[in-house]
Amino acid sequence: MKSSSIDHERALKIILAPQISEKATLIAEKNNQIVFRVLPSADKTEIKAAVEYLWKSQKIEVTKVQISNIKGKEKRFGRNMGRRPNWKKAYVSVKKGQEINFSEITKGED
């Protein structure tokens, strides 16, 4: 993957939220990966650039990005059937010894 530049607004739109679960915690401890919910239209290079841009004050280096599309489940709401939305999950590997602090995000232009 080649690194590309990205603007602040697009970076904030790509990374929606960290995915926090038991599985995500185990992956973070074992493989030094962080799991994010991302924009369904985002690709690997955009995700890498967005993570490196948002946490550039911590000098985070992304080594690998893996993407998984999660299909929404069908759920019953009373007598009506509904469907949860589809979403995209990104497994972001950071350089060994680095850790993302979620309270420190780059704020706008430097």
Summary of the structure (lengths in Angstrom):
residues: 110
radius of gyration: 15.5
end to end distance: 25.6
largest distance: 53.5
contacts: 272
relative contact order: 0.23
helix: 28%
strand: 32%
